[in-house]
Amino acid sequence: MKLAVSGKGGAGKTLLTALLARQFAGHGYPVIAIDADPDANLALTLGFPGAERIVPISEMKELVAERTGTGPGASPGYFKLNPKVDDLPERFSARHGGIRLLVMGAPKKGGAGCYCPENALVATLVAHLLIGRDEVIIMDMAAGIEHLGRGTARAVDILLIVVEPTRAAIETARRIIAAGKDLGIGDIALVANKLHSPEAQMMIEAGLPGTRLLGALPYDPAIAVAELAGRPVLAVSDGITAAAGQIFEKLTRLEK
């Protein structure tokens, strides 16, 4: 199963990605988690030792130069658009708790339509993971789906959009839904987060009609307290863990 998780910044994308990665790994599935959010915090949320020392793929200058042909003596402005990447998951993934993690790094930005060696390597690696691997792939996206091209988007089994009960989060979700449909993603669903009342869920469902709600995570102040204290957050809320388990069960039923 290939999952992409998106939503407004701060809505809980990384938390949901980590929860689902733990659920799948805990049930014996081989899992590769991809941190494709420029504000990369998935390793920390998953409790990876030395999370702050993990170097994103896009920042590995020697690797980028080697694989894209932009090293010393290369012709300026030319690079390989489809570099070799099939060995990178084994070489550069971190491992912890039955989960393998790859951190992509922030996409490089330039003029309109910028496509540079770093982006070429990351885009090719994401495509390989989504199309060429058999593991469960769970990708923590930015507030959008910039790492997905039209071809790789179709390899995503489901795009999960995390929505908190705010108008800004609902508006961001609308834009992501439209972009996902434009790219041909066949299954798009919502996961509500930080729900403190039935009315909060009703607000999300009313604001995003036509897109099913796959599950909901309750609001729990223990999560925020653990984050501020720098403690692992995945085990501090029984309610959120139980809700994530329900989402996992729905996803595995979809797979069958």
Long-range contacts (C-beta under 8 A, 24 or more apart in sequence): 1-136, 1-137, 1-157, 1-158, 1-251, 1-252, 1-255, 2-130, 2-136, 2-137, 2-139, 2-155, 2-156, 2-157, 3-136, 3-137, 3-138, 3-139, 3-156, 3-157, 3-158, 3-159, 3-160, 3-251, 4-139, 4-141, 4-145, 4-148, 4-156, 4-158, 4-159, 4-160, 4-185, 5-138, 5-139, 5-140, 5-141, 5-159, 5-160, 5-161, 5-162, 6-141, 6-142, 6-143, 6-144, 6-145, 6-159, 6-160, 6-161, 6-162, 6-176, 7-143, 7-161, 7-162, 7-163, 7-169, 7-172, 7-173, 7-176, 8-143, 8-162, 8-163, 8-164, 8-166, 8-168, 8-169, 8-172, 8-173, 9-39, 9-142, 9-143, 10-164, 11-162, 11-163, 11-164, 11-169, 11-172, 11-193, 11-194, 12-162, 12-164, 12-193, 12-194, 12-217, 13-37, 13-140, 13-141, 13-162, 14-41, 14-42, 14-45, 14-140, 15-45, 15-193, 15-217, 15-223, 15-233, 15-240, 16-160, 16-162, 16-191, 16-193, 16-217, 16-244, 16-247, 17-42, 17-45, 17-138, 17-139, 17-140, 18-42, 18-45, 18-46, 18-234, 19-217, 19-234, 19-240, 19-241, 19-244, 19-247, 20-138, 20-244, 20-247, 20-248, 20-251, 21-46, 21-99, 21-138, 22-46, 22-97, 22-99, 22-234, 22-244, 23-244, 23-245, 23-247, 23-248, 24-136, 24-138, 24-248, 25-97, 25-98, 25-99, 26-98, 27-248, 27-252, 29-135, 29-136, 30-100, 30-134, 30-135, 30-136, 31-98, 31-99, 31-100, 31-135, 31-136, 31-137, 31-138, 32-89, 32-93, 32-99, 32-100, 32-101, 32-102, 32-129, 32-133, 32-135, 32-136, 32-137, 32-138, 33-99, 33-100, 33-101, 33-102, 33-138, 33-139, 33-140, 34-101, 34-102, 34-104, 34-126, 34-129, 34-137, 34-138, 34-139, 34-140, 35-101, 35-102, 35-103, 35-104, 35-140, 36-104, 36-122, 36-126, 36-139, 36-140, 36-141, 36-142, 36-147, 37-140, 37-141, 37-142, 38-105, 38-106, 38-107, 38-142, 39-142, 40-103, 40-104, 40-105, 42-101, 42-103, 42-140, 43-94, 43-101, 43-103, 45-233, 45-234, 46-96, 46-97, 46-99, 46-101, 46-234, 47-96, 47-97, 47-232, 47-234, 48-94, 48-96, 48-101, 49-96, 54-94, 54-101, 54-103, 55-103, 56-103, 56-104, 56-105, 56-106, 57-88, 57-92, 57-102, 57-103, 57-104, 57-105, 57-121, 57-122, 57-125, 58-104, 58-105, 58-106, 58-107, 58-108, 58-118, 58-119, 58-121, 58-122, 59-105, 60-92, 63-92, 63-121, 64-117, 64-118, 64-121, 65-117, 67-121, 68-117, 68-120, 68-121, 70-117, 79-116, 79-117, 79-120, 80-120, 81-115, 81-120, 81-124, 82-120, 82-124, 83-120, 83-121, 83-124, 85-121, 85-124, 85-125, 85-128, 86-128, 86-132, 88-125, 88-128, 89-125, 89-128, 89-129, 89-133, 100-135, 102-129, 104-147, 107-146, 107-147, 122-147, 123-147, 123-149, 123-152, 126-152, 127-151, 127-152, 127-155, 130-155, 130-156, 131-155, 143-172, 143-176, 144-175, 144-176, 144-179, 145-176, 145-179, 145-180, 145-183, 148-183, 149-183, 150-183, 150-184, 153-180, 153-183, 153-184, 153-185, 154-183, 154-184, 154-185, 154-186, 156-185, 157-187, 157-254, 157-255, 158-185, 158-187, 158-188, 158-189, 158-251, 158-254, 159-185, 159-187, 159-188, 159-189, 160-189, 160-190, 160-191, 160-214, 161-188, 161-189, 161-190, 161-191, 161-211, 162-190, 162-191, 162-193, 163-190, 163-191, 163-192, 163-193, 163-204, 163-208, 164-192, 164-193, 164-194, 165-192, 165-194, 165-195, 165-200, 165-201, 165-203, 165-204, 167-207, 170-203, 170-204, 170-207, 170-208, 173-207, 173-208, 173-211, 174-208, 177-208, 177-211, 187-254, 189-213, 189-214, 190-214, 191-215, 191-216, 191-217, 191-247, 192-216, 192-217, 193-217, 194-218, 194-219, 195-219, 214-247, 214-250, 214-251, 215-243, 215-244, 215-246, 215-247, 215-250, 216-243, 217-243, 217-244, 218-243
